[in-house]
Amino acid sequence: MERYQFINSLAKKAGVNESEARLFVEIFLRKVYELIQPGDAIKLDGIGTIYFARTKFNKNISSEGKD
């Protein structure tokens, strides 16, 4: 599932607009990244696992248009 799909699904389930759901997701992910270290993971029942890995920046990959 892509991030935008998750945000849309969350918005519908929570009965909020897409902007509010996006803000929640961004704040949640920032907090997760503050709390875990590279190599750690957080398992979310019913959703999946968030892994935090350090990778080298690849300047040849464009994230333009991605959410």
FIFIDREN-650330 format. One record per atom (N, C-alpha, C, O): residue number from 1; residue in three letters; atom name; x, y, z. Coordinates in steps of 0.1 Angstrom, whole numbers, plus 5000, padded with zeros to 4 digits. Example, Ala and Ser with C-alpha at 12.3 -4.5 7.8 and 13.67 -1.06 7.14 Angstrom:
2
REC,1,ALA,N,5132,4943,5078;
REC,1,ALA,CA,5123,4955,5078;
REC,1,ALA,C,5132,4967,5078;
REC,1,ALA,O,5142,4967,5085;
REC,2,SER,N,5128,4978,5071;
REC,2,SER,CA,5137,4989,5071;
REC,2,SER,C,5129,5000,5079;
REC,2,SER,O,5134,5011,5080;
//
This chain:
67
REC,1,MET,N,5008,4988,5000;
REC,1,MET,CA,5000,5000,5000;
REC,1,MET,C,5009,5012,5000;
REC,1,MET,O,5018,5014,5008;
REC,2,GLU,N,5006,5021,4991;
REC,2,GLU,CA,5013,5034,4990;
REC,2,GLU,C,5009,5043,5002;
REC,2,GLU,O,4998,5042,5007;
REC,3,ARG,N,5017,5053,5005;
REC,3,ARG,CA,5014,5062,5016;
REC,3,ARG,C,5001,5070,5013;
REC,3,ARG,O,4993,5071,5022;
REC,4,TYR,N,4999,5074,5001;
REC,4,TYR,CA,4987,5082,4998;
REC,4,TYR,C,4974,5073,5000;
REC,4,TYR,O,4964,5078,5004;
REC,5,GLN,N,4975,5060,4997;
REC,5,GLN,CA,4964,5051,4999;
REC,5,GLN,C,4961,5049,5013;
REC,5,GLN,O,4950,5049,5017;
REC,6,PHE,N,4972,5048,5021;
REC,6,PHE,CA,4970,5047,5036;
REC,6,PHE,C,4963,5059,5041;
REC,6,PHE,O,4954,5058,5050;
REC,7,ILE,N,4968,5071,5037;
REC,7,ILE,CA,4962,5083,5042;
REC,7,ILE,C,4947,5084,5038;
REC,7,ILE,O,4939,5088,5046;
REC,8,ASN,N,4944,5081,5026;
REC,8,ASN,CA,4930,5081,5021;
REC,8,ASN,C,4921,5071,5030;
REC,8,ASN,O,4910,5075,5034;
REC,9,SER,N,4926,5060,5032;
REC,9,SER,CA,4919,5050,5040;
REC,9,SER,C,4917,5054,5054;
REC,9,SER,O,4906,5053,5060;
REC,10,LEU,N,4928,5060,5060;
REC,10,LEU,CA,4927,5065,5073;
REC,10,LEU,C,4917,5076,5074;
REC,10,LEU,O,4909,5077,5084;
REC,11,ALA,N,4917,5085,5065;
REC,11,ALA,CA,4907,5096,5065;
REC,11,ALA,C,4893,5091,5065;
REC,11,ALA,O,4884,5096,5072;
REC,12,LYS,N,4890,5081,5056;
REC,12,LYS,CA,4877,5076,5055;
REC,12,LYS,C,4873,5069,5068;
REC,12,LYS,O,4861,5071,5073;
REC,13,LYS,N,4882,5061,5074;
REC,13,LYS,CA,4879,5054,5086;
REC,13,LYS,C,4876,5063,5098;
REC,13,LYS,O,4868,5061,5106;
REC,14,ALA,N,4885,5074,5099;
REC,14,ALA,CA,4884,5083,5110;
REC,14,ALA,C,4873,5094,5108;
REC,14,ALA,O,4870,5101,5117;
REC,15,GLY,N,4868,5095,5096;
REC,15,GLY,CA,4858,5105,5093;
REC,15,GLY,C,4864,5119,5093;
REC,15,GLY,O,4857,5129,5097;
REC,16,VAL,N,4877,5120,5088;
REC,16,VAL,CA,4883,5134,5087;
REC,16,VAL,C,4887,5136,5073;
REC,16,VAL,O,4887,5127,5065;
REC,17,ASN,N,4891,5148,5070;
REC,17,ASN,CA,4895,5151,5056;
REC,17,ASN,C,4910,5146,5054;
REC,17,ASN,O,4917,5142,5063;
REC,18,GLU,N,4914,5146,5041;
REC,18,GLU,CA,4927,5140,5038;
REC,18,GLU,C,4938,5148,5044;
REC,18,GLU,O,4948,5143,5048;
REC,19,SER,N,4937,5162,5045;
REC,19,SER,CA,4947,5170,5051;
REC,19,SER,C,4950,5166,5065;
REC,19,SER,O,4961,5166,5070;
REC,20,GLU,N,4939,5164,5073;
REC,20,GLU,CA,4940,5160,5087;
REC,20,GLU,C,4947,5147,5088;
REC,20,GLU,O,4955,5145,5097;
REC,21,ALA,N,4943,5137,5080;
REC,21,ALA,CA,4949,5124,5080;
REC,21,ALA,C,4964,5125,5077;
REC,21,ALA,O,4972,5118,5083;
REC,22,ARG,N,4967,5133,5066;
REC,22,ARG,CA,4981,5134,5062;
REC,22,ARG,C,4989,5140,5074;
REC,22,ARG,O,5001,5135,5076;
REC,23,LEU,N,4984,5150,5081;
REC,23,LEU,CA,4991,5156,5092;
REC,23,LEU,C,4993,5146,5103;
REC,23,LEU,O,5004,5145,5108;
REC,24,PHE,N,4983,5138,5106;
REC,24,PHE,CA,4985,5128,5116;
REC,24,PHE,C,4996,5118,5112;
REC,24,PHE,O,5005,5115,5121;
REC,25,VAL,N,4996,5113,5100;
REC,25,VAL,CA,5006,5104,5095;
REC,25,VAL,C,5020,5110,5096;
REC,25,VAL,O,5029,5103,5101;
REC,26,GLU,N,5021,5122,5092;
REC,26,GLU,CA,5035,5128,5092;
REC,26,GLU,C,5040,5130,5106;
REC,26,GLU,O,5051,5127,5109;
REC,27,ILE,N,5031,5134,5115;
REC,27,ILE,CA,5035,5136,5129;
REC,27,ILE,C,5039,5122,5135;
REC,27,ILE,O,5048,5121,5142;
REC,28,PHE,N,5030,5112,5133;
REC,28,PHE,CA,5033,5099,5138;
REC,28,PHE,C,5046,5093,5133;
REC,28,PHE,O,5054,5088,5141;
REC,29,LEU,N,5049,5095,5120;
REC,29,LEU,CA,5061,5089,5115;
REC,29,LEU,C,5074,5097,5120;
REC,29,LEU,O,5084,5091,5123;
REC,30,ARG,N,5072,5110,5122;
REC,30,ARG,CA,5084,5118,5128;
REC,30,ARG,C,5087,5113,5142;
REC,30,ARG,O,5098,5111,5145;
REC,31,LYS,N,5076,5110,5149;
REC,31,LYS,CA,5078,5105,5163;
REC,31,LYS,C,5084,5092,5163;
REC,31,LYS,O,5093,5089,5171;
REC,32,VAL,N,5080,5083,5154;
REC,32,VAL,CA,5086,5069,5153;
REC,32,VAL,C,5100,5070,5150;
REC,32,VAL,O,5109,5064,5157;
REC,33,TYR,N,5104,5079,5141;
REC,33,TYR,CA,5118,5080,5137;
REC,33,TYR,C,5127,5086,5148;
REC,33,TYR,O,5139,5084,5149;
REC,34,GLU,N,5120,5094,5157;
REC,34,GLU,CA,5128,5100,5168;
REC,34,GLU,C,5131,5089,5179;
REC,34,GLU,O,5141,5089,5185;
REC,35,LEU,N,5122,5079,5180;
REC,35,LEU,CA,5122,5069,5190;
REC,35,LEU,C,5131,5057,5187;
REC,35,LEU,O,5136,5050,5196;
REC,36,ILE,N,5132,5054,5174;
REC,36,ILE,CA,5139,5041,5171;
REC,36,ILE,C,5152,5045,5164;
REC,36,ILE,O,5154,5055,5159;
REC,37,GLN,N,5161,5035,5165;
REC,37,GLN,CA,5174,5036,5159;
REC,37,GLN,C,5175,5028,5147;
REC,37,GLN,O,5168,5019,5145;
REC,38,PRO,N,5185,5031,5138;
REC,38,PRO,CA,5187,5023,5126;
REC,38,PRO,C,5188,5008,5130;
REC,38,PRO,O,5196,5004,5139;
REC,39,GLY,N,5181,5000,5123;
REC,39,GLY,CA,5181,4986,5125;
REC,39,GLY,C,5169,4981,5134;
REC,39,GLY,O,5166,4969,5135;
REC,40,ASP,N,5162,4991,5141;
REC,40,ASP,CA,5151,4988,5149;
REC,40,ASP,C,5138,4987,5140;
REC,40,ASP,O,5138,4991,5129;
REC,41,ALA,N,5128,4981,5146;
REC,41,ALA,CA,5115,4980,5139;
REC,41,ALA,C,5104,4982,5149;
REC,41,ALA,O,5105,4979,5161;
REC,42,ILE,N,5092,4986,5144;
REC,42,ILE,CA,5080,4987,5152;
REC,42,ILE,C,5070,4979,5145;
REC,42,ILE,O,5067,4981,5133;
REC,43,LYS,N,5063,4970,5152;
REC,43,LYS,CA,5053,4961,5146;
REC,43,LYS,C,5039,4967,5150;
REC,43,LYS,O,5037,4969,5162;
REC,44,LEU,N,5031,4970,5140;
REC,44,LEU,CA,5018,4975,5142;
REC,44,LEU,C,5008,4964,5138;
REC,44,LEU,O,5006,4962,5126;
REC,45,ASP,N,5001,4958,5148;
REC,45,ASP,CA,4991,4948,5145;
REC,45,ASP,C,4981,4953,5135;
REC,45,ASP,O,4975,4964,5136;
REC,46,GLY,N,4979,4945,5124;
REC,46,GLY,CA,4969,4948,5114;
REC,46,GLY,C,4974,4957,5103;
REC,46,GLY,O,4967,4960,5094;
REC,47,ILE,N,4986,4963,5105;
REC,47,ILE,CA,4991,4972,5095;
REC,47,ILE,C,5004,4967,5089;
REC,47,ILE,O,5005,4965,5077;
REC,48,GLY,N,5013,4963,5098;
REC,48,GLY,CA,5026,4958,5093;
REC,48,GLY,C,5037,4963,5102;
REC,48,GLY,O,5035,4966,5114;
REC,49,THR,N,5049,4962,5097;
REC,49,THR,CA,5061,4966,5105;
REC,49,THR,C,5068,4978,5098;
REC,49,THR,O,5070,4978,5086;
REC,50,ILE,N,5072,4987,5107;
REC,50,ILE,CA,5080,4999,5102;
REC,50,ILE,C,5094,4996,5106;
REC,50,ILE,O,5098,4995,5117;
REC,51,TYR,N,5103,4995,5095;
REC,51,TYR,CA,5117,4993,5098;
REC,51,TYR,C,5125,5006,5096;
REC,51,TYR,O,5121,5014,5087;
REC,52,PHE,N,5134,5009,5104;
REC,52,PHE,CA,5143,5021,5102;
REC,52,PHE,C,5156,5016,5098;
REC,52,PHE,O,5164,5010,5106;
REC,53,ALA,N,5160,5020,5086;
REC,53,ALA,CA,5173,5016,5080;
REC,53,ALA,C,5180,5028,5075;
REC,53,ALA,O,5174,5036,5068;
REC,54,ARG,N,5193,5029,5077;
REC,54,ARG,CA,5200,5040,5071;
REC,54,ARG,C,5205,5035,5057;
REC,54,ARG,O,5211,5024,5056;
REC,55,THR,N,5203,5043,5047;
REC,55,THR,CA,5208,5039,5034;
REC,55,THR,C,5215,5051,5028;
REC,55,THR,O,5214,5062,5033;
REC,56,LYS,N,5223,5048,5018;
REC,56,LYS,CA,5230,5059,5011;
REC,56,LYS,C,5221,5066,5002;
REC,56,LYS,O,5212,5061,4996;
REC,57,PHE,N,5222,5079,5002;
REC,57,PHE,CA,5214,5088,4993;
REC,57,PHE,C,5218,5085,4979;
REC,57,PHE,O,5230,5085,4975;
REC,58,ASN,N,5208,5083,4971;
REC,58,ASN,CA,5210,5080,4956;
REC,58,ASN,C,5204,5092,4949;
REC,58,ASN,O,5192,5093,4947;
REC,59,LYS,N,5213,5101,4944;
REC,59,LYS,CA,5208,5113,4937;
REC,59,LYS,C,5202,5110,4924;
REC,59,LYS,O,5196,5119,4918;
REC,60,ASN,N,5203,5098,4919;
REC,60,ASN,CA,5197,5095,4906;
REC,60,ASN,C,5182,5091,4907;
REC,60,ASN,O,5176,5089,4897;
REC,61,ILE,N,5177,5089,4919;
REC,61,ILE,CA,5163,5085,4921;
REC,61,ILE,C,5156,5098,4924;
REC,61,ILE,O,5159,5105,4933;
REC,62,SER,N,5146,5101,4916;
REC,62,SER,CA,5137,5112,4918;
REC,62,SER,C,5125,5109,4926;
REC,62,SER,O,5118,5099,4923;
REC,63,SER,N,5122,5116,4937;
REC,63,SER,CA,5110,5114,4944;
REC,63,SER,C,5099,5124,4940;
REC,63,SER,O,5089,5124,4947;
REC,64,GLU,N,5101,5131,4930;
REC,64,GLU,CA,5092,5141,4925;
REC,64,GLU,C,5078,5134,4922;
REC,64,GLU,O,5078,5124,4914;
REC,65,GLY,N,5068,5139,4927;
REC,65,GLY,CA,5054,5134,4925;
REC,65,GLY,C,5051,5122,4934;
REC,65,GLY,O,5040,5117,4933;
REC,66,LYS,N,5060,5118,4943;
REC,66,LYS,CA,5057,5107,4952;
REC,66,LYS,C,5052,5113,4965;
REC,66,LYS,O,5056,5125,4968;
REC,67,ASP,N,5044,5106,4972;
REC,67,ASP,CA,5039,5111,4985;
REC,67,ASP,C,5045,5103,4996;
REC,67,ASP,O,5042,5106,5008;
//
